[in-house]
Every structure is written in structure tokens, then in C-alpha cells.
């Protein structure tokens, strides 16, 4: 059976896919339609289901497996599905949602080993205890959750994979700039996105939780640090704890990007750039992996809708 990204543009297909997103919107004619995002292990693709009935809106819910018949199309430089027919997968058909979840190409044991090695670079005892405690409390979700609903590392295990990729960058930077405080940089780096285990619903058809919508992962992470301090008897007003929280709170870099504060520590500024670099590389790489040599990629919306060229030669 073909996968979404094995179908060539203009070709008709019929495949089983997972509904990753199903947003009900209103067309110019006043009729409701569903903006779908379909997914299988090759990636995700959008498609519009026009003039949807109330029954269809109730039936085609996020997390359901469907049999999708349509054409591979292109809209403003991005691949899209032109839907011809859609029905729920039936008993006896491949209707297990986990069959369609995109996953990282790295073993969890290898990720855990690299995370554990990084913990030894956190020399400040209070920060070390806080990081280890939070990791242990959210271990299962940390190694299985995506890092985002869409855009970067939006796949099962993407959260921990993103963290390890950032740790590799941080390790090189610490060698170049030994004056950096490794406890703040590594501690803040490991913790910076763990709040997404509360902000997001999980790897299958990722949605924002109520708490995620109301608070966001940055504030959630700050709360986690306070809670852990209370549990293990650390004064939350100690300088190392306050600075650790600052690194986490400032990692989006600017107020308009969602950080409650801007970086006022060198380590906080560096963490922001490491995070942005790894997310950007992942977004661009993801579309280039689906782009033929000598062609331009699909547009990347968070990067000013730019497309990127795939060279004909390799290295």
C-alpha cells in the first residue's frame, strides 16, 4: 500500500491515513467545511472537505483512521490532497492509529544514554536535583511526545530527540566558550520544553490541552520547578533556582514569541539561539527530504513562507 509522500503530484490514490487535525471552518458561501491534516509514517498533508454535513463533522474526528481517496495536488507551493471520497476504516481493516504515527529515526535507549551523560555536566547541586526529579516524574511522556503540534519535530519521540540534538550543539559551544555556566545551560536546555508533556495531548493526533491553551509550556515548566523545590526541600528563592527559571522562561527570546521575559543571562541567550537553530534545521530538512534534486521545496509557513532549493549535488 502506498504512503502519502510516495504518491506523485497529479496521481490518484486510495490509502488509509490517520486524521491528525480536523478544523471546522465556514466557507464564503456560508457552508461549513473541514480543514483536514492527514498523516501516515511518511509525513502529514492537508486537504479540504467541502460542504461537510453535521453527521460528517461528528464522524471524522481527530485520531480516527480513514480510507482516503483523492488526487495529490499542490497549493501555493505546498503538497495537498484533493479529496474525492472519505470513510472511516472498518473492522478488519488497518484501523489502529499507532500504525500511522510518524516516528524519530533514533532508538530511545540511545537518547536516554545521551541525556544521562549530559546530567553530569550540571555541577550545581540544586539544579542537578531539580532536573533529575522532573525528568523522572515525566520520563515516559518525555521520550514519547512530539516537540510541537506541527512544524518542527512534530512526531512521536520528537521532544526528546529535539533535546538531544540541542545538547550536541551545546556541548560544542561549551568547548568553544568554556566561560559559560554549564549547569545553567544544560539544566535549562533539558527542562526548556518538558512543559509540553502537559501542554500537548500526546503523539497521536496532537492537540493542545486546556492547561496548554491557558498557560503554555513555558509557564507550566516554571510551575514545575517551584513544585519540585517544595517536594525535595529546596529554597525556590536561591540564586541558582531563580536563574534556572529565567533560562527556561526566556528561551523563546522575545516577548512577542511567547517568552514572559527576554534573556538577561548569557546562557539564556545562547539557549534561545540553540533552540531556534535546531527547530529551523529540522523544519527545512523535513521539507527537503520530500523534494527532488534541482527543485524547490514546499513553502515553510513559520519561515516567512520561504521555499528552499534542493541541490543536484551532494557534498
C-alpha positions in Angstrom: 0.0 0.0 0.0 1.4 3.4 -0.9 2.2 6.1 1.6 1.1 9.8 1.2 4.5 11.0 0.1 5.0 8.1 -2.3 2.2 9.4 -4.5 3.3 11.7 -7.3 1.7 15.1 -7.9 -1.4 14.7 -10.1 -1.8 11.0 -9.3 -5.0 9.5 -7.9 -4.7 7.3 -4.9 -6.7 5.4 -2.2 -4.9 4.8 1.1 -5.5 4.5 4.8 -4.4 7.5 6.9 -4.9 9.0 10.3 -6.8 12.2 10.9 -4.2 14.4 12.7 -6.3 17.6 12.6 -9.9 18.4 11.7 -10.8 22.0 12.0 -14.3 23.0 11.1 -14.5 26.3 9.2 -17.1 28.3 7.2 -16.7 28.9 3.5 -17.6 32.1 1.7 -20.9 30.6 0.7 -21.7 30.1 4.4 -21.4 26.3 4.4 -19.1 24.5 6.8 -16.1 22.6 5.6 -13.4 20.6 7.4 -9.7 21.5 7.1 -8.1 18.1 7.5 -4.5 17.2 8.2 -3.9 13.6 7.3 -0.9 11.6 8.4 0.9 8.3 7.9 4.5 7.4 8.6 5.8 9.3 5.5 4.5 12.6 6.9 1.5 14.9 7.0 -0.6 16.6 4.3 -3.6 18.9 4.3 -6.9 18.6 2.5 -10.2 20.4 2.4 -13.5 18.6 2.7 -16.1 21.0 1.3 -19.8 21.3 2.3 -19.5 19.0 5.3 -22.7 17.8 6.9 -23.2 17.8 10.7 -23.0 14.0 10.6 -19.7 14.1 8.7 -18.3 16.6 11.2 -19.2 14.4 14.1 -17.9 11.3 12.4 -14.5 12.4 11.0 -12.8 13.2 14.4 -9.2 13.6 15.2 -7.5 10.3 16.0 -9.7 8.2 13.6 -8.3 6.1 10.8 -10.0 6.7 7.4 -9.8 5.4 3.9 -8.9 8.4 1.8 -9.4 8.6 -2.0 -8.2 11.6 -3.9 -5.5 13.2 -6.0 -2.1 14.6 -4.9 -2.3 18.3 -5.6 -0.3 21.4 -4.9 -1.5 24.6 -3.2 0.7 27.7 -3.0 3.8 25.6 -3.2 2.7 23.0 -0.6 1.5 19.4 -1.3 -2.2 18.9 -0.6 -4.8 16.3 -1.0 -7.8 16.9 -3.3 -10.4 14.8 -1.5 -12.7 12.7 -3.7 -14.1 10.3 -1.1 -13.6 9.6 2.6 -14.9 6.9 5.0 -13.9 5.5 8.4 -11.8 2.4 8.4 -13.8 -0.6 9.3 -13.3 -3.7 11.4 -10.8 -6.0 9.8 -9.0 -3.0 8.1 -5.8 -1.4 9.4 -7.6 0.9 11.9 -5.0 1.1 14.6 -3.9 4.8 14.9 -0.4 3.9 16.1 0.3 2.4 12.6 0.2 5.9 11.1 2.3 7.9 13.6 5.5 9.4 12.3 8.4 8.5 14.5 12.0 9.6 15.0 14.8 7.6 13.5 16.7 7.1 16.7 16.5 4.5 19.4 15.1 5.6 22.8 17.9 3.8 24.7 20.4 5.9 22.8 18.6 9.1 23.6 18.4 8.2 27.3 22.1 7.5 27.4 22.9 10.9 25.9 20.5 12.6 28.3 22.1 10.8 31.3 25.6 11.7 30.2 24.5 15.4 30.0 23.3 15.3 33.6 26.9 15.0 34.7 27.6 18.5 33.2 25.2 20.0 35.7 27.6 20.6 38.6 25.4 22.9 40.7 23.7 20.5 43.2 20.3 22.3 43.4 19.9 22.5 39.6 21.0 18.9 39.3 18.4 17.6 41.8 15.6 19.6 40.2 16.4 18.4 36.7 16.7 14.8 37.7 13.5 14.9 39.7 11.5 16.5 36.8 12.9 14.1 34.3 12.0 11.1 36.5 8.4 12.3 37.0 7.8 12.9 33.3 10.1 10.2 31.8 7.5 8.2 29.8 5.9 11.3 28.2 9.3 13.0 27.6 10.5 10.1 25.5 7.3 9.6 23.5 5.8 13.1 23.0 6.3 15.3 19.9 8.0 18.7 20.3 5.1 20.5 18.6 1.7 20.1 17.1 3.2 20.8 13.7 6.2 22.4 12.1 9.3 21.1 14.0 9.9 17.7 15.5 6.1 17.0 15.3 6.5 13.2 15.6 6.5 10.5 18.3 9.7 11.0 20.3 10.3 14.4 18.8 10.6 16.1 22.2 13.5 14.1 23.5 15.1 13.9 20.0 15.0 17.7 19.8 16.5 17.9 23.3 19.4 15.6 22.4 20.1 17.5 19.1 20.3 20.7 21.2 22.6 19.0 23.7 25.1 18.2 20.9 25.1 21.8 19.8 25.5 23.0 23.4 28.4 20.5 24.0 30.3 22.1 21.1 29.6 25.6 22.3 30.8 24.8 25.8 34.1 23.7 24.3 34.5 26.9 22.3 33.4 29.1 25.2 34.5 27.5 28.5 33.5 30.6 30.5 29.8 29.5 30.1 27.9 28.1 33.1 27.3 24.6 32.1 24.8 23.9 34.9 22.5 26.7 33.7 22.9 26.0 30.0 22.5 22.2 30.2 19.9 22.3 33.0 17.8 24.8 31.3 18.2 23.1 28.0 16.9 19.7 29.3 14.0 21.3 31.0 13.0 24.0 28.5 10.3 22.0 26.7 9.3 19.4 29.2 6.2 21.5 29.9 5.0 20.3 26.5 4.2 16.9 28.2 1.3 18.9 29.8 0.7 21.4 27.0 0.1 18.8 24.4 -2.1 15.7 24.3 0.4 13.1 23.0 1.9 11.7 19.8 -1.4 10.6 18.2 -3.3 13.5 16.6 -1.5 16.0 18.8 -3.8 18.7 20.3 -3.3 21.5 22.9 -4.8 20.6 26.3 -6.9 23.0 28.3 -4.0 23.9 30.5 -1.7 24.1 27.5 -4.0 26.7 25.8 -4.4 28.7 29.0 -0.8 28.7 30.3 1.6 27.4 27.6 4.6 25.1 28.2 6.9 27.9 29.4 4.8 28.9 32.4 3.9 25.2 33.1 7.7 24.5 33.3 8.2 27.4 35.7 5.4 26.0 37.9 7.1 22.5 37.8 10.3 23.9 39.1 8.5 25.5 42.0 6.6 22.3 42.8 9.7 20.2 42.7 11.6 22.6 45.0 8.8 22.3 47.5 8.8 18.4 47.2 12.6 18.0 47.7 13.2 20.9 50.2 15.0 23.4 48.1 14.5 27.2 48.6 13.0 28.4 45.3 14.5 31.9 46.0 18.1 30.6 45.9 20.1 32.3 43.1 20.7 29.0 41.1 16.9 28.2 41.1 15.9 31.7 40.1 18.4 31.8 37.3 17.4 28.3 36.1 13.8 29.5 35.9 15.0 32.6 34.0 16.7 30.4 31.4 13.5 28.4 30.9 11.2 31.5 30.8 13.4 33.4 28.3 14.1 30.6 25.8 11.8 31.9 23.1 13.9 35.1 23.1 11.3 37.8 22.7 8.0 38.7 24.4 6.1 38.6 21.1 7.4 35.0 20.7 5.8 33.9 23.9 8.6 34.4 26.5 7.5 36.2 29.7 10.9 37.7 29.9 13.8 38.4 27.5 17.1 36.8 28.1 19.2 38.6 30.7 21.8 35.8 31.1 24.4 34.8 28.6 23.3 31.2 28.9 19.6 32.2 28.4 20.6 34.0 25.2 22.6 31.0 23.9 19.8 28.5 24.8 17.4 30.6 22.7 19.6 30.5 19.7 20.3 26.8 20.0 16.6 26.1 20.3 15.8 28.2 17.2 18.7 26.7 15.2 17.7 23.1 15.8 14.0 23.8 15.1 14.8 25.7 11.9 17.2 23.0 10.6 14.5 20.4 11.4 11.8 22.3 9.5 13.9 22.8 6.4 15.3 19.3 6.4 11.8 17.8 6.7 10.7 19.5 3.5 13.9 18.9 1.6 13.6 15.2 2.4 10.5 15.3 0.3 12.0 17.5 -2.5 13.6 16.2 -5.7 17.1 17.4 -6.6 17.0 20.6 -8.7 13.6 21.6 -7.3 12.3 24.0 -4.7 10.6 22.6 -1.6 7.2 23.3 -0.3 6.8 26.6 1.5 7.5 26.7 5.2 5.0 29.0 6.9 6.9 29.7 10.1 9.9 30.8 7.9 8.1 33.6 6.1 6.6 31.0 3.7 10.0 30.6 2.1 10.8 27.5 0.0 14.3 26.0 -0.1 16.2 24.7 -3.1 17.4 21.1 -3.1 20.9 21.0 -4.8 21.6 18.4 -7.6 24.9 17.5 -6.0 25.6 16.0 -2.6 28.6 17.3 -0.5 
